[in-house]
Amino acid sequence: MSERYAIVCAQFYDELARRLTDSAQSALESAGCEMAECFEVPGAFELPLAAKLCAVSGRFAGVICLGAVIRGETDHYDYVCAESARGIQAAALETGVPCSFGVLTVDTMEQAMERSGGGVRDGGRNAAEAVLALVAVKRQLAG
């Protein structure tokens, strides 16, 4: 495949960010794609704008959005989760460039670690595979 991909990753939890990015890169490599270009943002709330900037650049067939939001004792969790999901979806719908939601929304760091690489619930790999699937649909419809 000659398509290029972007990975936008929230760095708030740096170890999780690394694990998610590594597993997304591994999924792309397994699919025969070149390494994605990576962009870092501070947190999940910043993912939608970065995804849209990547999408409108015309450089990427798809954008893989990664990060983690771990529940705390305030409503902040709910707002960040909802708005990052809404914004990433809006970026995809407004640009027509597939953008996946690989943001772990969990209660504990332990849950995040379980979902950030290697297991069945591998958020980075799942997000990369979702983008690849959507790019394939887009290519099929384009003829």
N, C-alpha and C positions, 0 to 999 in steps of 0.2 A: 504494500500500500504506500502511496506517495503522500497521503494527507498528513498534515501536521496538526498536532494537538497542543493545547495549553492546559497546564495544571495551575489552578489558583488555590493557594492553601493558606488558611488562617493559622498564624503562628502562636496564638495565645498559649497553647499547650505544645511546647516545642517537640517533645518526644513523640507525642501523638501525630503531630504534623509530619515528622520524618517518616514514621511508620506508614501513615496513609499515603504519602507521596511515593515511598518505595514500592508499596503494593500496587499502586496505580501504574507506575512505570513498568513493573513486572508484567502486569496484564497487557499493556500496550506492546511490550517486547514479545510476549507469547503470541500476540495477534500479528506479528510481523511489522509493526509500526516502528518508526524511528522514535527516539527519546523525545518526550514532550518538553516544551519550553516551560519553565516553572516561574511563577510569580508569587511573591509573598505579600500577604496583608496582615494587619495586626490581629483581627478577630473575625468571627463569622458574620458580623454585621456589615463588614466591608466587602464581603465576597460578591454580592450582586453587582456593584459598580465595576469591580475588577473583571467580572465575567462579561459584562456588557462591553467594556473597553476592548477586551480580547476579541469578542465576537465581531464588533464593528471594524476591527482593524483589517479584516479580510485575509488575515494570515493563517487562520486555523479552521479546520473542518469541525472541531468540537472543543468544548471547554469543560474540563473536569474540576468541579469545585469541592474542596475538601476542608475539613475542620472538625471541631468538637465544641459542644456546649454542654457543660455539666451542671445539673440542677443545683441551685444554692438555696438560700433561705428567703429569697425575695422573688418578686414577679419578673425580674430582669430576664430570667431564663425563658419564660414564655414569649416575651417580646422579641428577643434575639432569634429564637428558633423560628417563630412565625415570619418575621420580616426577612430573614435570610432565605427561607424557603420561597416566600412570595417573590422576592427580588430576583432570585436565580431563575425561577420560572418565567418571570416577566422578561428577563434578558433573552431567554431562548425564544419566547413567543414573539417578541418585538423584532428580533434580528433574523430568525429562521436558522440560527446556528445552534445545534444541540448543546445544551449546558446541563450537566448532571448534578444532582444534589447528594454529595458524599459527606454530608455533615452529620457526625454522630450526635444524637440528642439523647443523653443518658443521665442516669441519676448519680452514678459514681465513677471515679477514675478506674476502678476495676472493670466495670462494664465497658468503658471506653477502650481499655487495653485489649479486652477480649474481641472487640470489633474493629481493631485497627491493624490487622495484619495476620495472615496465616490461617485463620480459622474459616469456618463456613460463612460466618458473618463478617467478612472482610470488607469494610467500608470503602477503602481505596480501590480495591479490585472491582467491587460491584459498581462503583461510580464510573470507572474506566470502561467496563463492559457495557454499561448503559449508554454511554456516549457512542461507543463503537456500533452498537445495535441501531441507534437512531441515525447515525451517519449512513449505515447500510440501507435503511429505509429511504432516506433522502436520495441516495444515489439510485436506488431502484425506481423511485418515482420520477426521477429526472431522465430515466431512459438510458 
